[in-house]
């Protein structure tokens, strides 16, 4: 790790109430790690019996919808914007479900359960090769096992059963 201000190699130094934190000896400052924030969406239809999944171009795995939160944007705004950009459908309502750090992309994922308006989704041709409705059982089978997406999907399905 390197200082984002001066480029000096960081060393770990103990900081009271924080533990070991990257420290820049040149700037004489602690440098807490920075990472991006993104939204992840488990999408259901109005009757809550279908789950919408997508495939990215060049990838065979079905995934949840997701996107980075832009500077100055709230997570809630990112949910509706990203979903509309990727499917051309509006969001009827949504609920925050929880977060999880996703190490492969160094991103904090904020997960939402959203209800999509009725209609056929139109995949963003620059990003997605396929968008498809699944039954709950099919969605659980299609999503990558032991993934952040599977964790979010299972949590959302437990919430849907409560409603």
C-alpha positions as CSV (number, residue, x, y, z in Angstrom):
1,X,0.0,0.0,0.0
2,X,1.1,3.5,-0.8
3,X,0.1,6.9,0.4
4,X,-2.5,8.5,-1.9
5,X,-1.1,11.9,-1.1
6,X,2.7,11.5,-1.6
7,X,3.2,8.0,-3.0
8,X,5.4,6.9,0.0
9,X,5.1,3.2,0.9
10,X,2.9,2.8,4.0
11,X,3.7,0.9,7.1
12,X,1.3,-0.4,9.7
13,X,1.3,1.5,13.0
14,X,-0.9,1.1,16.0
15,X,-3.5,3.7,16.5
16,X,-5.4,3.8,19.8
17,X,-9.0,2.6,19.4
18,X,-8.3,1.6,15.8
19,X,-5.6,-1.1,15.9
20,X,-3.0,-1.4,13.1
21,X,-3.6,1.3,10.5
22,X,-1.5,2.2,7.4
23,X,0.7,5.1,8.2
24,X,2.7,7.5,6.0
25,X,6.0,8.4,7.6
26,X,6.6,11.2,5.0
27,X,3.2,12.9,5.7
28,X,3.1,11.9,9.3
29,X,-0.5,10.8,8.8
30,X,-2.6,7.7,9.1
31,X,-4.1,6.6,5.8
32,X,-7.2,4.6,6.2
33,X,-7.9,2.4,3.1
34,X,-10.2,3.8,0.5
35,X,-12.5,1.6,-1.5
36,X,-15.5,2.1,-3.8
37,X,-19.2,1.7,-2.8
38,X,-21.7,0.0,-5.0
39,X,-25.3,-1.1,-4.9
40,X,-26.4,-4.7,-5.5
41,X,-30.0,-5.5,-6.3
42,X,-32.2,-8.6,-5.9
43,X,-35.0,-7.9,-8.3
44,X,-38.5,-9.3,-7.9
45,X,-41.7,-8.9,-9.8
46,X,-44.9,-7.5,-8.2
47,X,-46.2,-10.9,-7.2
48,X,-42.8,-11.8,-5.6
49,X,-42.6,-15.2,-7.4
50,X,-39.9,-14.3,-9.9
51,X,-36.3,-13.1,-9.6
52,X,-34.6,-11.2,-12.4
53,X,-31.0,-12.1,-13.1
54,X,-28.5,-11.0,-15.8
55,X,-25.4,-12.1,-17.6
56,X,-22.6,-9.7,-18.3
57,X,-21.2,-9.8,-21.9
58,X,-18.5,-12.4,-22.0
59,X,-19.5,-14.1,-18.8
60,X,-21.6,-17.3,-18.4
61,X,-22.6,-16.7,-14.8
62,X,-26.0,-15.2,-13.9
63,X,-25.6,-12.3,-11.5
64,X,-27.6,-9.8,-9.5
65,X,-27.9,-6.3,-10.9
66,X,-25.2,-3.9,-9.5
67,X,-23.5,-0.7,-10.1
68,X,-21.1,1.8,-8.6
69,X,-22.4,4.8,-6.6
70,X,-21.4,8.0,-8.4
71,X,-19.7,10.9,-6.5
72,X,-22.5,13.0,-4.8
73,X,-25.1,10.3,-5.4
74,X,-27.0,8.4,-2.6
75,X,-27.3,4.7,-2.6
76,X,-31.0,5.0,-3.1
77,X,-30.6,7.1,-6.2
78,X,-28.0,4.6,-7.6
79,X,-30.4,1.7,-7.2
80,X,-33.1,3.3,-9.4
81,X,-30.6,4.8,-11.9
82,X,-28.6,1.6,-12.3
83,X,-31.6,-0.7,-12.7
84,X,-33.2,1.7,-15.2
85,X,-29.9,1.9,-17.2
86,X,-29.5,-1.9,-17.3
87,X,-33.1,-2.9,-18.0
88,X,-35.1,0.1,-19.1
89,X,-37.6,-0.7,-16.3
90,X,-38.5,1.5,-13.4
91,X,-38.3,0.5,-9.8
92,X,-41.7,0.4,-8.0
93,X,-40.2,0.2,-4.5
94,X,-37.0,-1.0,-2.7
95,X,-35.7,-1.9,0.7
96,X,-32.2,-1.8,2.0
97,X,-31.1,-5.3,3.1
98,X,-27.5,-5.0,4.3
99,X,-23.9,-4.7,3.2
100,X,-20.9,-6.9,2.5
101,X,-17.3,-6.1,1.6
102,X,-16.6,-7.7,-1.8
103,X,-12.8,-8.3,-1.8
104,X,-12.3,-9.3,-5.4
105,X,-13.3,-5.8,-6.5
106,X,-12.3,-4.0,-3.3
107,X,-15.9,-2.6,-3.0
108,X,-18.5,-2.2,-0.2
109,X,-21.7,-3.7,-1.7
110,X,-24.9,-2.2,-0.3
111,X,-27.7,-4.7,-1.1
112,X,-31.3,-3.8,-1.9
113,X,-34.4,-5.8,-2.5
114,X,-36.3,-4.1,-5.3
115,X,-39.7,-4.6,-7.0
116,X,-39.6,-3.9,-10.7
117,X,-42.5,-2.5,-12.7
118,X,-44.3,-4.9,-15.0
119,X,-42.9,-5.3,-18.4
120,X,-40.2,-7.0,-20.4
121,X,-36.7,-5.9,-19.5
122,X,-34.4,-4.7,-22.3
123,X,-30.7,-5.4,-21.5
124,X,-28.2,-2.7,-21.8
125,X,-26.4,-3.9,-24.9
126,X,-23.1,-2.4,-23.8
127,X,-23.0,-4.3,-20.6
128,X,-25.4,-7.3,-20.5
129,X,-25.9,-10.2,-22.9
130,X,-29.0,-11.5,-21.2
131,X,-31.7,-10.6,-18.7
132,X,-34.1,-13.3,-17.6
133,X,-36.8,-14.0,-15.1
134,X,-36.4,-17.1,-12.9
135,X,-38.6,-18.8,-10.4
136,X,-37.2,-18.6,-6.9
137,X,-35.8,-22.2,-7.1
138,X,-34.3,-21.6,-10.6
139,X,-32.6,-18.4,-9.4
140,X,-31.0,-20.2,-6.4
141,X,-29.8,-22.8,-8.8
142,X,-28.5,-20.3,-11.5
143,X,-26.6,-18.0,-9.2
144,X,-22.9,-18.7,-8.5
145,X,-22.5,-20.8,-5.3
146,X,-20.6,-19.4,-2.3
147,X,-20.7,-15.9,-3.8
148,X,-21.7,-12.5,-2.5
149,X,-24.6,-12.6,-4.9
150,X,-25.8,-16.0,-3.4
151,X,-25.6,-14.5,0.1
152,X,-27.7,-11.5,-0.9
153,X,-30.2,-13.6,-2.8
154,X,-30.8,-16.0,0.1
155,X,-31.2,-13.0,2.5
156,X,-33.7,-11.4,0.1
157,X,-35.7,-14.6,-0.3
158,X,-36.0,-14.9,3.5
159,X,-37.3,-11.4,3.6
160,X,-39.8,-12.1,0.8
161,X,-41.2,-15.1,2.8
162,X,-41.9,-12.8,5.7
163,X,-43.9,-10.3,3.6
